[in-house]
């Protein structure tokens, strides 16, 4: 299936891919997507995460702590993990439910929260993020 993303969501996904390569991971996992969402400062998701003191550098530290580094000098990833694909599908459904034709960073963040058994959610919980507060913040747009 082909999805349409906002520019901020596209940038987040690109940054997720870049950090995965930088870390030597040959896949883009939910943890990389969370990093990309926090790094894309024009997206709603980065503001939601920043509001709960979740910053890109802290996410990166947690990724290295939980997953570690992979092989050096990889040129590309093999794509999204099945869980990351599920997050994107959930984000698509969320965007449709809210009447949007495009998937935004806020939809991707909600997708991560709905796919609760992931490294990204574990990172957020380790950092003291309240998932309910995150989703409510997204809906209110505060």
PLY file of the C-alpha trace (Angstrom):
ply
format ascii 1.0
element vertex 142
property float x
property float y
property float z
element edge 141
property int vertex1
property int vertex2
end_header
0.00 0.00 0.00
1.18 3.52 -0.79
0.84 6.15 1.91
0.91 9.93 1.64
2.96 11.69 4.29
3.29 15.32 5.29
6.70 16.86 4.64
7.50 16.68 8.37
6.58 12.99 8.48
8.74 12.31 5.41
11.64 14.14 7.09
11.12 12.10 10.27
11.25 8.84 8.33
14.38 10.00 6.48
16.04 10.87 9.81
15.01 7.49 11.21
16.73 5.80 8.28
19.84 7.97 8.70
20.20 7.24 12.42
19.71 3.52 11.80
22.60 3.59 9.30
24.73 5.71 11.64
24.16 3.16 14.42
25.03 0.29 12.10
21.53 -1.17 12.18
20.39 -2.71 8.92
16.70 -2.02 9.66
14.47 0.89 10.66
12.78 0.06 13.93
10.27 1.92 16.03
13.13 3.30 18.11
14.65 4.94 15.02
11.25 6.33 14.05
10.83 7.79 17.55
14.21 9.48 17.17
13.20 10.89 13.78
9.92 12.20 15.18
11.72 13.97 18.02
14.37 15.40 15.69
11.90 16.87 13.13
11.17 20.13 14.93
8.47 21.24 12.48
6.22 18.30 13.36
3.57 18.09 16.05
5.19 14.93 17.48
8.43 16.70 18.40
6.46 19.28 20.38
4.50 16.54 22.16
7.72 14.72 23.03
9.53 17.90 24.03
6.58 18.77 26.30
7.35 15.55 28.18
11.12 16.18 28.21
11.90 13.55 25.58
14.76 14.92 23.50
16.59 13.37 20.52
19.92 13.00 22.33
18.28 11.13 25.21
16.43 8.84 22.78
19.72 8.13 21.02
21.38 7.23 24.32
18.50 4.85 25.14
18.71 3.20 21.71
22.41 2.56 22.21
21.76 1.28 25.73
18.92 -1.08 24.73
19.95 -2.15 21.22
23.61 -1.24 20.97
25.52 -0.50 17.81
25.66 -2.77 14.82
28.08 -3.14 11.97
30.17 -0.17 10.95
30.08 1.23 7.44
26.70 -0.02 6.29
25.37 1.92 3.32
21.64 1.31 3.62
18.97 -0.40 5.65
16.85 -3.29 4.43
13.75 -1.25 5.29
11.19 -1.18 8.05
10.77 -3.93 10.61
7.34 -5.61 10.68
6.52 -3.66 13.85
7.44 -0.35 12.20
5.26 -1.26 9.22
2.44 -1.90 11.69
3.03 1.53 13.27
2.70 3.15 9.85
-0.51 1.22 9.17
-1.90 2.34 12.55
-0.86 5.92 11.75
-2.68 5.68 8.41
-5.84 4.48 10.14
-5.55 7.27 12.71
-5.16 9.92 10.01
-8.23 8.58 8.18
-10.23 8.50 11.40
-9.38 12.15 11.96
-10.32 13.06 8.38
-6.85 13.61 6.94
-5.53 12.33 3.62
-1.93 12.57 4.85
-0.03 10.87 7.65
1.57 13.47 9.89
4.12 13.12 12.67
1.30 13.18 15.20
-0.29 10.15 13.54
3.04 8.30 13.55
3.47 9.02 17.26
-0.02 7.75 17.99
0.78 4.67 15.88
3.82 4.04 18.06
1.75 4.40 21.20
-0.93 2.03 19.88
1.71 -0.60 18.98
2.60 -0.78 22.64
5.03 -3.70 22.60
7.96 -1.92 20.96
11.37 -0.55 21.79
10.09 2.99 21.16
7.40 2.62 23.82
9.90 1.05 26.20
12.17 4.06 25.71
9.31 6.46 26.41
8.22 4.55 29.50
11.84 4.46 30.74
11.87 8.25 30.31
8.68 8.65 32.33
6.29 9.43 29.46
2.63 8.82 30.17
1.17 7.22 26.98
-2.35 8.45 27.76
-1.10 12.00 28.20
0.79 11.76 24.91
-2.27 10.66 22.95
-4.51 13.23 24.67
-2.00 15.97 23.89
-2.05 14.94 20.24
-5.83 15.11 20.08
-6.06 18.44 21.84
-3.17 19.92 19.85
-1.83 21.72 22.90
0 1
1 2
2 3
3 4
4 5
5 6
6 7
7 8
8 9
9 10
10 11
11 12
12 13
13 14
14 15
15 16
16 17
17 18
18 19
19 20
20 21
21 22
22 23
23 24
24 25
25 26
26 27
27 28
28 29
29 30
30 31
31 32
32 33
33 34
34 35
35 36
36 37
37 38
38 39
39 40
40 41
41 42
42 43
43 44
44 45
45 46
46 47
47 48
48 49
49 50
50 51
51 52
52 53
53 54
54 55
55 56
56 57
57 58
58 59
59 60
60 61
61 62
62 63
63 64
64 65
65 66
66 67
67 68
68 69
69 70
70 71
71 72
72 73
73 74
74 75
75 76
76 77
77 78
78 79
79 80
80 81
81 82
82 83
83 84
84 85
85 86
86 87
87 88
88 89
89 90
90 91
91 92
92 93
93 94
94 95
95 96
96 97
97 98
98 99
99 100
100 101
101 102
102 103
103 104
104 105
105 106
106 107
107 108
108 109
109 110
110 111
111 112
112 113
113 114
114 115
115 116
116 117
117 118
118 119
119 120
120 121
121 122
122 123
123 124
124 125
125 126
126 127
127 128
128 129
129 130
130 131
131 132
132 133
133 134
134 135
135 136
136 137
137 138
138 139
139 140
140 141
